[in-house]
């Protein structure tokens, strides 16, 4: 029997619509002219759809956390409000779209938008700019479904480096412009755990917040957990060894950006990598091109070619390029369970959706009855990591 899955995106949109409808009933001033009940409801629904669309496009939008890449900072089942005004709302790039849907029609499936009309990138003034440590919602740059930028899947990660920065990762430690950065307080990584063969109690694992366990053998496990949880588990009577997993330097992983074996980069040893900044000119040659070719060709919409060892941009031989946008480097707090900029490179500014500001609901699918709601997380503000 197929496992029933809750469509959280549909549920949050329904809740958002009901909320807007309630606001309409509270604020509506009734004219002297009598309207039928049907007309009242029709007007209410039209108002709710228009108001909700404006609110979610230009002010705030509800999102859910579907994967554990940000644990334990953000948990699977957290419902977030994301501020569009923090960085300035991005005006719709694909305006012919079904109301309150992202890229898929609710219930029936299929595309929720038409590409008959496409608009360029424009962002309204905001309260600030993306900062290091912000939890940012953005459209996934590496998506290969052929969707417009604003209809690509939404991801949420922490901004580690901003435009103009240089990032290096050495043995899992992040350095920005040569300065060692502290880990986010609740970040997780992968640990190799060896036991005496006896199991773990469910209560002990729940208390430590350990939910991601991969058995290797009857006595060996890979577990994702925080530093504090690992230190406590080390004192368990049945634990013989616990050590952080890591990939040694120069062990090349071909799925790590920019996918160049000569660099030898991997998930734990990466860089230095310069993050492109608007208005900055970089030299283009055989060595530098792998870092910038996707930004120049795909994100900034130039025709990029290499012929006989020479680089051509829009048909003109070029040995330098000036960027038109700012870029960012995003990483998940669950460092060994996150598909992020280490795997697909920079996030362009036109892909940025907004800033995650607070949790309004948190749902634990593994909980029972009232414990399915994580009461302690309701209406918690999302704190930024201190990255200097």
N, C-alpha and C positions, 0 to 999 in steps of 0.2 A: 504494500500500500504506500502510495506517495506521501511523503511528510508534508503536512500543511504548513505553509509559510505565511507569516503576516506581512502584508504590504504596508510597511511603515510610511512610505512616501505618500500613499493614498490617504492613510489615516491622518497624517499631519496636515494635509491639504484640506481634508474634511473639517478637522478641528479649527483650522485657520478660517475657513469659510463660515462655520457656525459662530465663531467669535465675532467676525465682521458683521454677520447678520444681527447678532445681539446688539452690537454697537448702533446699528441702524435703527432698531426698535427703540433704543434709549434716547437717541438724538432726534428722531424724526418728529417734526411738527406737523400735525394733521391739518390739511386745508379744510375750509368749510364745506367744500364739495364732497359728497359721499362717494366712496369707491366700493366696489364689490370686494368680497374677501379674496376672490381669485386675482383681481387687479392689485390688491394690496400685496399679496404674496409675490406676484410677478415683479412689481416695482422693487420689493425688498430684495429678491434674488438678483435682479439686474444691478441694483446698487451695491450689494455685497460683492458680486463678482468684480465690478469696476473698482470698488474701494480696495478689495484684497489685492487685485493686480497692481494697483498703484503703490500700495504699501510694500508688497514683496519686491517690487522692481526698484523702488527708490529709497525705502526706509529700512525695513527689516524683513528677514525671511526665515522660516523654520527649516531646520535640517535634522537628520538623524545620523548617528555614528553606526555604520554597518560592519566595520572591520576593527580588529584589535590593534591597528598600527599606531594608535596614540595612547595605548594603555601604559600605566594606570592613570595618566592625566585625564584622559577622556575615555569612557567605557562604551563598549558595544551596547546599544540601547539608550544612550543619552540623546535627549532631544534638545537641540540648541536653537537659540535665536542668533542670527548672524546680522551684524550691522552693515548696511550698505553705505551709510553716511560717514563711517570712520575713515574710509579712503576715497569717498566720493562715489556715488552710484554710477555704474556703467549703463549707458543707455542701450536699449535692445538693439542687437545686431541682426537678429532675425525676427522682425516685429509681427509677422503673420503666424501666430501661434495660438494653440488652444489655451484658454485661461487656466491659470493655476497649475499647469503641467510643465514639466521640464522638457524632456525629449521623447517621451512615450505617452500615448493616450491612456488614461486610466481605464481599467477593466478590459477594454477590447484590444489594447496593444497597438502597435504601429506608430509611425512618426506623428508627433503632436504639432508639427510646424510645416510651413510651406516656404520654399526657397525662392519664390517668385520675386521677392523684394529683399535685398541685402543692404544693410547700412554699414558704414565704416565704424571704427572704434572711436568712441568719445566718452569721456568720464566727467561728470559734474564735479564741482569743487567739493572737497570733503574736509573733515576735521583734522586730517593728518595724512601721513603716508605709511606704507608698510614698514614696520620696525623689526629689528632682530628680536626674536622671542615671541612675536605675535602668533596666535593660532589662526591660520588663514584658510578660507575656503576658496578654491580655484577650480577652473576647468582643467581636466587632465590633459597636459600637452601631448603626451605620447599616444593618445587614442588614435586608432587607425580605422575607425568606422566611417570616416568621410563626413562627419557632421560638422556644421558651422561651429565656430569657437564657442559661442555662448550656449550651445546645445551639447557640448561634450560633457562627459560624466563629471560630477562634482567630487573633488577630493578635499580632505582637510589634513594639513600638516603644520608643523611649526617652522616659521621662517628662521633659518639659521644664519644666512648671509644675504645682504642687500646689494644693490647695484654698486659697483666700484670696489667691493670687498674681494679678498682672496681667501679661499678656504682650503684647509689641509686637515686630513684625518690621519692620525698615527696611532695604531693599536687602539682603535675605537675612541680616542680622545680627539675632540674637535678644536682646531685652532683657527681663529679669525684674525687675519692680518698679523699673524705670528703670535697671537695671544691665546693662551689656553682658556677654554670656556668651560664653566661648570655644567654638569648634566642637569636637565630639568629635574626637579625634586622627586617626582614619581615615575621617572622613566624606567623602562624595563630593558633587559637584554637576555640572551639565551645562556643557560647554565647546563653543564653536564653533571648529572647526579647519579651516584652509584650507591646502592643500598645493600643490606644483608639478605635481600630476597623477600622481606616482609613488606606489606603494602603501607600506604599512607591513609590515615583516616580522612574522610570527607570534610569533617569539621575543621581539622588542622589546615587543610588546603584552602578552605573557604576563609578561615581567619587570616591566612597570609595573602589572600587574593590571588592564588595560583589557579588559573583556569586553563592554561595552554600547556598540555603535557603530551610529549611524543615518546612512546616506549621504544627503546632500542633493543632491549633484551629483558628477560625477567628481572634483572637487577640494575639495568641502566636506563636512564631517561634523559631526554632534553626537556627543560622546563624554562618558560619565560617568566621572569619575576624581577622585582625591584631589588636593589642592593640590600635594603633592610630585610626583606623576606629571605634572601639567600643567607644572610648572616644568622637569622633565627633558625632556618632549616638546618644549618650546619650543626646545631646542637641537638637535633633529633637523634634518638637512640639508634635508629635503624639506618642512618645515613653514614656511609663510610667515606665518601668523597663528594665534594661539590666545588666545581671550578667554572669560571666563565669561559664560554666558547669564544674562539677568535680565529680569524684567518691571518696567517703570518704574512708579513710584508713580502712583496714581489711574487706572491702566489696569484698569478693573473686570473681574473674571472671575466670571461668574454661578454657577460651581460651587464658590465659596469661601464657607464659613460666615461669617455667617448669611444669605448669599444676598440681600443688600440693596444695590441699586445706589447708594443715597444714601451709603453708606460708601466705595465705590470700592476695596474691598480685593482683593488678589490674592495669589498664592502667595508672592511675595517681599516684599510690603508689606501688613501685617496688624495689626489692633489699634489702640489698646489694647483688650484683652479681659480682663474679670474672670473668674476661675475660681471657681465657686460653692463655698461651704464650709458644712458642716453647722451649723445653728443661726444662720446669718447671714441677716438679712432684707434684701431688696432692694425698691426701688420698682418698681412695674409701671405702665407707660404705653405709649403707641404706639411710643415710641422704644426702650424697653428690652425689650419683649416678644419681638422676634425672637431675642434672645440666650438667653432662658430658657424659651420655650414648649415645646420638646421635653423639657427636663429636668422641667418641672412636669407636663406631660401624659403623656408616654410613660414616662419613667424613674421618676417618683414617683407615677404612677398616679392622677392627678387628672383630673376632667372640666373641661377648659379651653375656654371659649367667649368670643367677642367679639361683642357685640350692641350696635348703635347707638353704636359707639365706646367702649363700656364693657367691662371685663374681668370675667368671672365664673369663679370656681373652685368646683366642686361646687355650682353654683347660687347662690353668694353673690358679690355684687359685691365686687371686691378691687382695692386699689391698692398692695398689697405682698404679698410671699411669703417665708416662712422655709423654707430648704432642709432636707431630711431626711437627705441624704447628702453626702459629700465627692465632688468631681469632680477630674479630672486632664486635662492637655493633653499628648498624645503626638505625637511626630514621629519620622520615620525619619531615620537618619544620611545616607542618600542623598537629599538634600533635594529634588532635581528628579525623583525617580523613586519617590515614596512617597505613597500614599493615607493621610492621617493626619488629625489633629484640625483642620488647616486646611480640610479638605474636609467634615467632618461634625461638628465640635464636640467637646464634652467626653466623657470616658469616666467613667461613674458608678462608684462604688466597688463596687457589686454585680456589675459586669462584670469586675472584676480577678480573674485566675486565680492568678498567682504571679510570682515573680521568677526570671529566667534566671540560673543560677549558674555552669555550666561546660559546655564542649563535650566530649562523650565520643567522638564520631566525626565525621569530615568527609569527604564524598564528592564528588569532582569528576567530573561526567559527561563532561567534555571531556578528561579525562586518559586515559592509556593504561596498561594492565596495572597494575603496582604504584603508578604515579603517580596512579591514580584516588583513592587515599587520600591526603589532605593530612596527612601524618604529623606535621608541625610544629604542627598545631592540636589534636591529640588531647589530651584532659584539660586543656585550657587553661581557666583561670578567666576568666569574663566580667567585665571591668573596667567600672566605672561612670564616666561622664563627670563631670567636676567642674563642677557648676552651683550657683552661689551664690544 
